[in-house]
Amino acid sequence: MTLTSSDKLSAPDMVRDGLRQAIFDGTFEAGEQLRQDELAARFGTSRIPVREALRQLEAEGLVTIVANKGAVVTRLSLDEVQELLDIRIGLECRALKLAIPNMAIEDFEHLDEILRSYDDATTPMKWSDHNELFHFTLYEPCRRPRLLSMIRSTWGHIGRFSRAQVSLAAGKERPMQEHRELVALCRASEIDRAVGLLEEHISQTQKSLVAAARRATRTAER
């Protein structure tokens, strides 16, 4: 489909979306300074759209404007990641509740295929990739594009903390077993039990992250 002039992103929006994705995927890391002239060259614009994009990303919590230094990528604390996981619980439990009545045979076949690939994955980053694909495939039948967009944004913020770190803390075996149980409950249209398991599934990730942080602190103090 050809975009009309009214459909095209403005220059600030184009820079904002591209920079947001670059922060989410780790191209720009937490604490890194964002130089307006370099960003203007990267996105092929003047510095004016870059300044507006940075202001928008500051409102989203992705960028911090520091006096005499300019814009830097905001760091996430463990407490902030825990809060984002709380947000995941609220959004994703609602999405799953809406999705289950709409699930078809093809959805379950796709979920089974993802789990087989997940089972063969050998690194935390690959676990993370398969985990994300599994969850979004699970929620897609909810038919709520704005809800899905909010969930994806939350995942993006958590990813800045390091998707691999989150996956390593949670491990592989327990999440895999719970994923299989989730699929079984969805097949049986056990909506309340599936939603309850999903909430516990994400809550356990919170607990695993805190436990991993405690271990890291003890190791550093030795």
Phi and psi in degrees as GROMACS dihedral restraints (atoms count N, CA, C in turn):
[ dihedral_restraints ]
;  ai    aj    ak    al  type     phi  dphi    fc
    3     4     5     6     1   -84.6    20    10
    4     5     6     7     1   132.8    20    10
    6     7     8     9     1   -76.9    20    10
    7     8     9    10     1   137.7    20    10
    9    10    11    12     1   -84.0    20    10
   10    11    12    13     1   169.6    20    10
   12    13    14    15     1   -59.8    20    10
   13    14    15    16     1   -33.0    20    10
   15    16    17    18     1   -75.4    20    10
   16    17    18    19     1   -18.9    20    10
   18    19    20    21     1   -86.1    20    10
   19    20    21    22     1   -21.7    20    10
   21    22    23    24     1   -70.8    20    10
   22    23    24    25     1   143.5    20    10
   24    25    26    27     1   -69.6    20    10
   25    26    27    28     1   143.4    20    10
   27    28    29    30     1   -70.6    20    10
   28    29    30    31     1   164.3    20    10
   30    31    32    33     1   -59.2    20    10
   31    32    33    34     1   -45.2    20    10
   33    34    35    36     1   -61.5    20    10
   34    35    36    37     1   -39.2    20    10
   36    37    38    39     1   -67.3    20    10
   37    38    39    40     1   -37.7    20    10
   39    40    41    42     1   -64.2    20    10
   40    41    42    43     1   -44.9    20    10
   42    43    44    45     1   -65.0    20    10
   43    44    45    46     1   -44.3    20    10
   45    46    47    48     1   -56.9    20    10
   46    47    48    49     1   -49.9    20    10
   48    49    50    51     1   -65.5    20    10
   49    50    51    52     1   -41.1    20    10
   51    52    53    54     1   -68.0    20    10
   52    53    54    55     1   -39.1    20    10
   54    55    56    57     1   -71.8    20    10
   55    56    57    58     1   -39.3    20    10
   57    58    59    60     1   -56.9    20    10
   58    59    60    61     1   -47.9    20    10
   60    61    62    63     1   -63.3    20    10
   61    62    63    64     1   -38.5    20    10
   63    64    65    66     1   -65.7    20    10
   64    65    66    67     1   -33.7    20    10
   66    67    68    69     1   -70.9    20    10
   67    68    69    70     1   -43.6    20    10
   69    70    71    72     1   -61.9    20    10
   70    71    72    73     1   -39.5    20    10
   72    73    74    75     1   -89.1    20    10
   73    74    75    76     1     3.2    20    10
   75    76    77    78     1    90.2    20    10
   76    77    78    79     1     3.1    20    10
   78    79    80    81     1   -59.6    20    10
   79    80    81    82     1   -41.8    20    10
   81    82    83    84     1  -111.2    20    10
   82    83    84    85     1   120.6    20    10
   84    85    86    87     1   -93.5    20    10
   85    86    87    88     1   162.0    20    10
   87    88    89    90     1   -53.7    20    10
   88    89    90    91     1   131.9    20    10
   90    91    92    93     1    88.3    20    10
   91    92    93    94     1    -9.5    20    10
   93    94    95    96     1   -75.0    20    10
   94    95    96    97     1   137.3    20    10
   96    97    98    99     1   -77.6    20    10
   97    98    99   100     1   138.3    20    10
   99   100   101   102     1  -108.2    20    10
  100   101   102   103     1   105.6    20    10
  102   103   104   105     1   -86.4    20    10
  103   104   105   106     1   126.8    20    10
  105   106   107   108     1   -61.9    20    10
  106   107   108   109     1   -39.5    20    10
  108   109   110   111     1   -66.8    20    10
  109   110   111   112     1   -37.3    20    10
  111   112   113   114     1   -69.6    20    10
  112   113   114   115     1   -39.2    20    10
  114   115   116   117     1   -67.3    20    10
  115   116   117   118     1   -38.8    20    10
  117   118   119   120     1   -60.9    20    10
  118   119   120   121     1   -42.2    20    10
  120   121   122   123     1   -67.5    20    10
  121   122   123   124     1   -39.0    20    10
  123   124   125   126     1   -62.2    20    10
  124   125   126   127     1   -41.5    20    10
  126   127   128   129     1  -100.3    20    10
  127   128   129   130     1     1.9    20    10
  129   130   131   132     1    67.6    20    10
  130   131   132   133     1    40.4    20    10
  132   133   134   135     1  -131.6    20    10
  133   134   135   136     1   178.1    20    10
  135   136   137   138     1   -81.8    20    10
  136   137   138   139     1   178.9    20    10
  138   139   140   141     1   -76.6    20    10
  139   140   141   142     1   -18.9    20    10
  141   142   143   144     1   -63.2    20    10
  142   143   144   145     1   -50.5    20    10
  144   145   146   147     1   -62.2    20    10
  145   146   147   148     1   -31.1    20    10
  147   148   149   150     1   -65.1    20    10
  148   149   150   151     1   -44.5    20    10
  150   151   152   153     1   -60.5    20    10
  151   152   153   154     1   -42.8    20    10
  153   154   155   156     1   -66.0    20    10
  154   155   156   157     1   -41.1    20    10
  156   157   158   159     1   -62.2    20    10
  157   158   159   160     1   -41.0    20    10
  159   160   161   162     1   -64.9    20    10
  160   161   162   163     1   -37.5    20    10
  162   163   164   165     1   -63.9    20    10
  163   164   165   166     1   -40.1    20    10
  165   166   167   168     1   -66.3    20    10
  166   167   168   169     1   -41.2    20    10
  168   169   170   171     1   -71.0    20    10
  169   170   171   172     1   -27.7    20    10
  171   172   173   174     1   -64.8    20    10
  172   173   174   175     1   -40.0    20    10
  174   175   176   177     1   -64.1    20    10
  175   176   177   178     1   -28.9    20    10
  177   178   179   180     1   -82.7    20    10
  178   179   180   181     1    -7.8    20    10
  180   181   182   183     1    86.5    20    10
  181   182   183   184     1     8.0    20    10
  183   184   185   186     1   -87.8    20    10
  184   185   186   187     1   -25.4    20    10
  186   187   188   189     1  -129.6    20    10
  187   188   189   190     1   144.0    20    10
  189   190   191   192     1  -118.9    20    10
  190   191   192   193     1   129.4    20    10
  192   193   194   195     1   -91.6    20    10
  193   194   195   196     1   117.3    20    10
  195   196   197   198     1  -109.3    20    10
  196   197   198   199     1   132.0    20    10
  198   199   200   201     1   -58.3    20    10
  199   200   201   202     1   135.9    20    10
  201   202   203   204     1    64.9    20    10
  202   203   204   205     1     8.5    20    10
  204   205   206   207     1  -130.1    20    10
  205   206   207   208     1   -29.9    20    10
  207   208   209   210     1    95.3    20    10
  208   209   210   211     1  -150.4    20    10
  210   211   212   213     1   -91.1    20    10
  211   212   213   214     1   137.2    20    10
  213   214   215   216     1  -131.8    20    10
  214   215   216   217     1   153.7    20    10
  216   217   218   219     1   -71.1    20    10
  217   218   219   220     1   126.7    20    10
  219   220   221   222     1   -67.1    20    10
  220   221   222   223     1   138.4    20    10
  222   223   224   225     1   -85.3    20    10
  223   224   225   226     1   147.1    20    10
  225   226   227   228     1  -106.8    20    10
  226   227   228   229     1   131.5    20    10
  228   229   230   231     1   -87.0    20    10
  229   230   231   232     1   166.9    20    10
  231   232   233   234     1   -60.5    20    10
  232   233   234   235     1   -39.5    20    10
  234   235   236   237     1   -62.1    20    10
  235   236   237   238     1   -38.9    20    10
  237   238   239   240     1   -67.6    20    10
  238   239   240   241     1   -37.5    20    10
  240   241   242   243     1   -65.8    20    10
  241   242   243   244     1   -39.1    20    10
  243   244   245   246     1   -60.5    20    10
  244   245   246   247     1   -41.0    20    10
  246   247   248   249     1   -65.8    20    10
  247   248   249   250     1   -39.6    20    10
  249   250   251   252     1   -62.4    20    10
  250   251   252   253     1   -35.8    20    10
  252   253   254   255     1   -68.2    20    10
  253   254   255   256     1   -33.1    20    10
  255   256   257   258     1   -60.6    20    10
  256   257   258   259     1   -42.5    20    10
  258   259   260   261     1   -63.9    20    10
  259   260   261   262     1   -40.1    20    10
  261   262   263   264     1   -56.3    20    10
  262   263   264   265     1   -44.1    20    10
  264   265   266   267     1   -57.5    20    10
  265   266   267   268     1   -49.3    20    10
  267   268   269   270     1   -62.0    20    10
  268   269   270   271     1   -47.5    20    10
  270   271   272   273     1   -70.9    20    10
  271   272   273   274     1   -45.1    20    10
  273   274   275   276     1   -76.4    20    10
  274   275   276   277     1   -32.2    20    10
  276   277   278   279     1   -65.1    20    10
  277   278   279   280     1   -38.6    20    10
  279   280   281   282     1   -65.7    20    10
  280   281   282   283     1   -43.7    20    10
  282   283   284   285     1   -62.1    20    10
  283   284   285   286     1   -42.5    20    10
  285   286   287   288     1   -65.2    20    10
  286   287   288   289     1   -41.2    20    10
  288   289   290   291     1   -59.1    20    10
  289   290   291   292     1   -39.0    20    10
  291   292   293   294     1   -77.1    20    10
  292   293   294   295     1   -28.7    20    10
  294   295   296   297     1   -76.9    20    10
  295   296   297   298     1   -39.1    20    10
  297   298   299   300     1   -54.8    20    10
  298   299   300   301     1   -45.7    20    10
  300   301   302   303     1   -63.2    20    10
  301   302   303   304     1   -18.3    20    10
  303   304   305   306     1   -98.9    20    10
  304   305   306   307     1    -0.3    20    10
  306   307   308   309     1   -72.5    20    10
  307   308   309   310     1   136.7    20    10
  309   310   311   312     1  -114.1    20    10
  310   311   312   313     1   171.4    20    10
  312   313   314   315     1   -54.0    20    10
  313   314   315   316     1   -40.6    20    10
  315   316   317   318     1   -62.5    20    10
  316   317   318   319     1   -35.3    20    10
  318   319   320   321     1   -63.8    20    10
  319   320   321   322     1   -43.3    20    10
  321   322   323   324     1   -68.8    20    10
  322   323   324   325     1   -35.4    20    10
  324   325   326   327     1   -63.6    20    10
  325   326   327   328     1   -40.8    20    10
  327   328   329   330     1   -66.2    20    10
  328   329   330   331     1   -42.4    20    10
  330   331   332   333     1   -62.1    20    10
  331   332   333   334     1   -41.8    20    10
  333   334   335   336     1   -63.2    20    10
  334   335   336   337     1   -39.3    20    10
  336   337   338   339     1   -64.1    20    10
  337   338   339   340     1   -42.3    20    10
  339   340   341   342     1   -62.3    20    10
  340   341   342   343     1   -43.1    20    10
  342   343   344   345     1   -64.7    20    10
  343   344   345   346     1   -35.0    20    10
  345   346   347   348     1   -64.4    20    10
  346   347   348   349     1   -42.8    20    10
  348   349   350   351     1   -67.8    20    10
  349   350   351   352     1   -39.0    20    10
  351   352   353   354     1   -59.9    20    10
  352   353   354   355     1   -42.6    20    10
  354   355   356   357     1   -61.6    20    10
  355   356   357   358     1   -31.6    20    10
  357   358   359   360     1   -84.9    20    10
  358   359   360   361     1   -11.8    20    10
  360   361   362   363     1   -68.9    20    10
  361   362   363   364     1   143.0    20    10
  363   364   365   366     1  -119.7    20    10
  364   365   366   367     1    -4.1    20    10
  366   367   368   369     1  -126.7    20    10
  367   368   369   370     1   152.2    20    10
  369   370   371   372     1   -55.6    20    10
  370   371   372   373     1   -36.6    20    10
  372   373   374   375     1   -66.6    20    10
  373   374   375   376     1   -39.7    20    10
  375   376   377   378     1   -69.1    20    10
  376   377   378   379     1   -36.7    20    10
  378   379   380   381     1   -57.8    20    10
  379   380   381   382     1   -44.3    20    10
  381   382   383   384     1   -61.8    20    10
  382   383   384   385     1   -44.3    20    10
  384   385   386   387     1   -60.6    20    10
  385   386   387   388     1   -46.4    20    10
  387   388   389   390     1   -69.0    20    10
  388   389   390   391     1   -36.3    20    10
  390   391   392   393     1   -61.7    20    10
  391   392   393   394     1   -46.3    20    10
  393   394   395   396     1   -62.3    20    10
  394   395   396   397     1   -44.8    20    10
  396   397   398   399     1   -61.8    20    10
  397   398   399   400     1   -40.8    20    10
  399   400   401   402     1   -60.1    20    10
  400   401   402   403     1   -49.6    20    10
  402   403   404   405     1   -63.9    20    10
  403   404   405   406     1   -43.2    20    10
  405   406   407   408     1   -71.2    20    10
  406   407   408   409     1   -29.8    20    10
  408   409   410   411     1   -67.6    20    10
  409   410   411   412     1   -35.6    20    10
  411   412   413   414     1   -64.7    20    10
  412   413   414   415     1   -38.9    20    10
  414   415   416   417     1   -89.9    20    10
  415   416   417   418     1   -18.5    20    10
  417   418   419   420     1   -53.8    20    10
  418   419   420   421     1   -37.9    20    10
  420   421   422   423     1   -67.1    20    10
  421   422   423   424     1    -3.2    20    10
  423   424   425   426     1   -67.2    20    10
  424   425   426   427     1   -20.7    20    10
  426   427   428   429     1    59.2    20    10
  427   428   429   430     1    41.8    20    10
  429   430   431   432     1  -129.1    20    10
  430   431   432   433     1    83.8    20    10
  432   433   434   435     1   -58.5    20    10
  433   434   435   436     1   -36.1    20    10
  435   436   437   438     1   -69.6    20    10
  436   437   438   439     1   -38.9    20    10
  438   439   440   441     1   -62.9    20    10
  439   440   441   442     1   -44.6    20    10
  441   442   443   444     1   -63.1    20    10
  442   443   444   445     1   -37.3    20    10
  444   445   446   447     1   -64.7    20    10
  445   446   447   448     1   -39.2    20    10
  447   448   449   450     1   -66.2    20    10
  448   449   450   451     1   -39.3    20    10
  450   451   452   453     1   -64.4    20    10
  451   452   453   454     1   -43.9    20    10
  453   454   455   456     1   -63.2    20    10
  454   455   456   457     1   -39.1    20    10
  456   457   458   459     1   -63.4    20    10
  457   458   459   460     1   -41.0    20    10
  459   460   461   462     1   -64.2    20    10
  460   461   462   463     1   -41.9    20    10
  462   463   464   465     1   -60.6    20    10
  463   464   465   466     1   -39.2    20    10
  465   466   467   468     1   -61.5    20    10
  466   467   468   469     1   -43.2    20    10
  468   469   470   471     1   -63.2    20    10
  469   470   471   472     1   -45.0    20    10
  471   472   473   474     1   -63.0    20    10
  472   473   474   475     1   -36.3    20    10
  474   475   476   477     1   -59.2    20    10
  475   476   477   478     1   -27.4    20    10
  477   478   479   480     1   -65.7    20    10
  478   479   480   481     1   -27.6    20    10
  480   481   482   483     1   -70.7    20    10
  481   482   483   484     1   -17.8    20    10
  483   484   485   486     1   110.4    20    10
  484   485   486   487     1   105.5    20    10
  486   487   488   489     1   -59.4    20    10
  487   488   489   490     1   -38.6    20    10
  489   490   491   492     1   -64.7    20    10
  490   491   492   493     1   -37.9    20    10
  492   493   494   495     1   -63.7    20    10
  493   494   495   496     1   -42.4    20    10
  495   496   497   498     1   -63.1    20    10
  496   497   498   499     1   -44.9    20    10
  498   499   500   501     1   -66.4    20    10
  499   500   501   502     1   -38.3    20    10
  501   502   503   504     1   -65.9    20    10
  502   503   504   505     1   -39.4    20    10
  504   505   506   507     1   -64.5    20    10
  505   506   507   508     1   -41.0    20    10
  507   508   509   510     1   -76.9    20    10
  508   509   510   511     1   -23.8    20    10
  510   511   512   513     1    79.2    20    10
  511   512   513   514     1  -168.4    20    10
  513   514   515   516     1  -117.2    20    10
  514   515   516   517     1   -43.7    20    10
  516   517   518   519     1   -65.1    20    10
  517   518   519   520     1   -48.5    20    10
  519   520   521   522     1   -63.4    20    10
  520   521   522   523     1   -49.6    20    10
  522   523   524   525     1   -58.1    20    10
  523   524   525   526     1   -39.4    20    10
  525   526   527   528     1   -62.2    20    10
  526   527   528   529     1   -44.9    20    10
  528   529   530   531     1   -61.9    20    10
  529   530   531   532     1   -42.5    20    10
  531   532   533   534     1   -67.9    20    10
  532   533   534   535     1   -33.9    20    10
  534   535   536   537     1   -62.4    20    10
  535   536   537   538     1   -43.5    20    10
  537   538   539   540     1   -62.9    20    10
  538   539   540   541     1   -41.0    20    10
  540   541   542   543     1   -65.3    20    10
  541   542   543   544     1   -38.6    20    10
  543   544   545   546     1   -60.2    20    10
  544   545   546   547     1   -45.3    20    10
  546   547   548   549     1   -62.3    20    10
  547   548   549   550     1   -43.0    20    10
  549   550   551   552     1   -61.6    20    10
  550   551   552   553     1   -42.4    20    10
  552   553   554   555     1   -67.4    20    10
  553   554   555   556     1   -37.3    20    10
  555   556   557   558     1   -65.9    20    10
  556   557   558   559     1   -40.9    20    10
  558   559   560   561     1   -59.1    20    10
  559   560   561   562     1   -37.5    20    10
  561   562   563   564     1   -86.0    20    10
  562   563   564   565     1     2.6    20    10
  564   565   566   567     1    56.7    20    10
  565   566   567   568     1    34.3    20    10
  567   568   569   570     1   -87.1    20    10
  568   569   570   571     1    76.5    20    10
  570   571   572   573     1   -62.6    20    10
  571   572   573   574     1   -50.8    20    10
  573   574   575   576     1   -62.5    20    10
  574   575   576   577     1   -42.5    20    10
  576   577   578   579     1   -67.8    20    10
  577   578   579   580     1   -38.3    20    10
  579   580   581   582     1   -65.0    20    10
  580   581   582   583     1   -44.5    20    10
  582   583   584   585     1   -64.3    20    10
  583   584   585   586     1   -40.9    20    10
  585   586   587   588     1   -62.0    20    10
  586   587   588   589     1   -41.5    20    10
  588   589   590   591     1   -66.6    20    10
  589   590   591   592     1   -39.6    20    10
  591   592   593   594     1   -62.2    20    10
  592   593   594   595     1   -43.0    20    10
  594   595   596   597     1   -60.7    20    10
  595   596   597   598     1   -44.5    20    10
  597   598   599   600     1   -65.6    20    10
  598   599   600   601     1   -36.7    20    10
  600   601   602   603     1   -58.7    20    10
  601   602   603   604     1   -47.0    20    10
  603   604   605   606     1   -75.0    20    10
  604   605   606   607     1   -37.1    20    10
  606   607   608   609     1   -60.6    20    10
  607   608   609   610     1   -37.1    20    10
  609   610   611   612     1   -66.1    20    10
  610   611   612   613     1   -33.6    20    10
  612   613   614   615     1   -62.6    20    10
  613   614   615   616     1   -40.4    20    10
  615   616   617   618     1   -58.0    20    10
  616   617   618   619     1   -48.0    20    10
  618   619   620   621     1   -64.2    20    10
  619   620   621   622     1   -38.7    20    10
  621   622   623   624     1   -66.0    20    10
  622   623   624   625     1   -38.2    20    10
  624   625   626   627     1   -64.3    20    10
  625   626   627   628     1   -42.9    20    10
  627   628   629   630     1   -63.5    20    10
  628   629   630   631     1   -42.9    20    10
  630   631   632   633     1   -63.6    20    10
  631   632   633   634     1   -39.9    20    10
  633   634   635   636     1   -64.7    20    10
  634   635   636   637     1   -37.9    20    10
  636   637   638   639     1   -66.0    20    10
  637   638   639   640     1   -39.3    20    10
  639   640   641   642     1   -62.6    20    10
  640   641   642   643     1   -43.3    20    10
  642   643   644   645     1   -62.9    20    10
  643   644   645   646     1   -41.8    20    10
  645   646   647   648     1   -63.7    20    10
  646   647   648   649     1   -38.8    20    10
  648   649   650   651     1   -65.2    20    10
  649   650   651   652     1   -43.6    20    10
  651   652   653   654     1   -63.0    20    10
  652   653   654   655     1   -41.0    20    10
  654   655   656   657     1   -64.3    20    10
  655   656   657   658     1   -41.4    20    10
  657   658   659   660     1   -67.1    20    10
  658   659   660   661     1   -28.2    20    10
  660   661   662   663     1   -82.9    20    10
  661   662   663   664     1   -12.3    20    10
